[in-house]
């Protein structure tokens, strides 16, 4: 007795129109999500570039003067000759910059105080 060839779910050989529509919608939303991701990556790149510039400037200043603090708004606090540099809360960026020991830490603390930055 010859066996009938096995056909998996023949009634679903062609996707339903509604299914196609749903797929198209999914693809659209995927594209949109992808654009958002690309945009986020781009923003992050710009942010990192800005931050690097800020860090370089701070490093080249060799001291943290209040202007630079005001300008960058990244310095969060000064601790043991380190200034913590962070961006705004949304970007969750954090990095520390070495303050050369030749600098007077009291002076740094005073400047940090004047700029309204908490320090330890």
N, C-alpha and C positions, 0 to 999 in steps of 0.2 A: 504494500500500500504506500503510494507516494505521499511524502509529507508536504503539507502546505507551507510555502515560504513564510517565515515569521515577519510580520510587518508591525512595527511598534506604533500604536495609536494612529492608524491611518487617517482618522478624522481630523488630526491636527497637522496634517502635512503642510498646509499653508497657514501662516499665522493670521489670526483674526485681525480685521481692520482696526478694532479698538486697541488691540495689542500693539499694532504698528504705531498708532497714534501715541500710545503711552511711551513706547520706545523712543519716538522722536522727541517727546517731552523730556524724557530722562537724558537724552543726548544733549538737548539744549541746556538743561540745568547743570549737566557735567561741564559743558563748555563754559558756562557762566562761572561755576565754582573754580574751574581751572584759571580763568581770567583773574579772579579774585586772588588766587594763590600767586600767580605771576606778579600781580600788582603788589602783593604783600612782600614778595621777595625783592622786588624793585625798591620798595620803600625801605626795606631793611638794609639793602646795599647803600642807599643814599644816607641812611641814618649812620651806618658804620663809617662811611666816608667822612661825614660831618664830625663824628665822634673822634675819629683818628686825627682830623685836622685840629680839633679842640685839644686833644691830648698833646699833639706835637707842639701846639702853641704854648700850652702850659709848661711842657718840658723845656721849651726854648726860653720861656720867661725865667725859669729856674726858681722863681718864687711865685706864690699864688697871690697876685694882687687882686684887690676887690673888683676892679674892672672885669678881669677875666672871669671871676666868680659870677658877677652879675650877667656877663655876656652868655656864659655857657649854662649856668644854672645846673651844672652837673655835680658840683662838689657837694657831697652830703655831709661829711664830717672829717675832721682831721684827727688822726690817732697814731701815736708813735711814729711820727714823721711820714705817715702815709695820708694822702687825702683820698677819700673814697669818691669816685666820680660815678654818678649814675644819671640816667636820663629820666624822663617822666615815667610815671607808673605804668602807663600802657605798654611802654616798650621794654620794660623789665631789663634794662641794660645796666650792667654793673662792671666796673673795673677800677683798679687802684693805680695810683701814680706815686712814684717814689718822690719824696721831697728830700732834697739833699741835706745831709746832717749839718752842713755848714750853716744852714739857716737856723735862725733862732725860733725854736718851736713856740715860745711864748708869743713872739711876734705873729706867727702864723695863727695861733689861737685867737689873738686879739683881732686879727683881720677877719677870721672866720666869724667871730662874734659880731663884728660890725656888719658883716654881710648877712647876719641872721642865720648862721649855719650851726647846727649843734655839733659839738666836738667832745672828745673824751681825752 
